[in-house]
Amino acid sequence: MLEELSDRFKLIEVAPVEGHGVLIQYLARLDGSGVEGAVMDRLLNAPSSVVSAAELRSLKGLKKFS
């Protein structure tokens, strides 16, 4: 899905969550406006055994430190 809906992405973390499976975090530059909704729809409509929760956070407005 990220290959289709983003300009680029990177796997940031894979960590076990006790009793809940695995937390997988990606950093992605999404491809255009309105794509956030498509990403969340696909994640939340995935079979329940695959995705139990999803969160999307914007990095817009954060300052870059050198």
C-alpha positions as CSV (number, residue, x, y, z in Angstrom):
1,M,0.0,0.0,0.0
2,L,2.8,2.5,0.8
3,E,4.4,1.8,-2.5
4,E,1.2,2.9,-4.2
5,L,0.2,5.8,-2.0
6,S,3.5,7.4,-1.0
7,D,6.4,9.1,-2.7
8,R,8.8,7.3,-0.3
9,F,8.7,5.5,3.0
10,K,11.0,3.9,5.5
11,L,10.4,1.3,8.2
12,I,11.3,2.9,11.5
13,E,10.5,0.3,14.1
14,V,9.2,-3.2,14.7
15,A,8.5,-3.9,18.4
16,P,6.5,-6.5,20.2
17,V,3.4,-5.3,22.2
18,E,2.7,-7.6,25.1
19,G,-0.5,-9.5,24.4
20,H,-1.3,-7.5,21.2
21,G,1.1,-8.7,18.5
22,V,3.6,-6.3,16.9
23,L,3.8,-2.5,16.6
24,I,5.1,-1.5,13.1
25,Q,6.0,2.1,12.5
26,Y,6.7,3.7,9.1
27,L,7.8,7.2,8.1
28,A,6.2,8.1,4.8
29,R,5.8,11.0,2.5
30,L,2.3,10.5,1.1
31,D,1.5,11.2,-2.5
32,G,-0.8,14.2,-2.7
33,S,-3.7,15.6,-0.7
34,G,-6.5,13.4,0.4
35,V,-4.3,10.3,0.5
36,E,-4.4,10.2,4.4
37,G,-8.0,9.1,4.2
38,A,-7.2,6.3,1.7
39,V,-4.4,5.0,3.9
40,M,-6.5,5.0,7.0
41,D,-9.5,3.4,5.1
42,R,-7.3,0.5,3.9
43,L,-5.7,-0.1,7.3
44,L,-8.9,0.0,9.2
45,N,-10.8,-2.2,6.7
46,A,-8.1,-4.8,6.6
47,P,-9.0,-8.2,8.1
48,S,-9.1,-7.8,11.9
49,S,-6.4,-10.5,12.3
50,V,-4.0,-8.3,10.3
51,V,-4.5,-4.8,11.7
52,S,-6.1,-4.2,15.2
53,A,-5.4,-0.4,15.3
54,A,-3.9,2.3,13.1
55,E,-2.8,5.9,13.7
56,L,-1.6,8.6,11.3
57,R,0.4,11.6,12.5
58,S,1.4,14.5,10.4
59,L,4.9,15.9,10.7
60,K,3.9,19.2,8.9
61,G,4.8,22.2,10.9
62,L,7.6,20.5,12.8
63,K,10.9,22.3,12.7
64,K,14.0,20.5,11.4
65,F,17.0,20.8,13.6
66,S,20.5,20.7,12.2
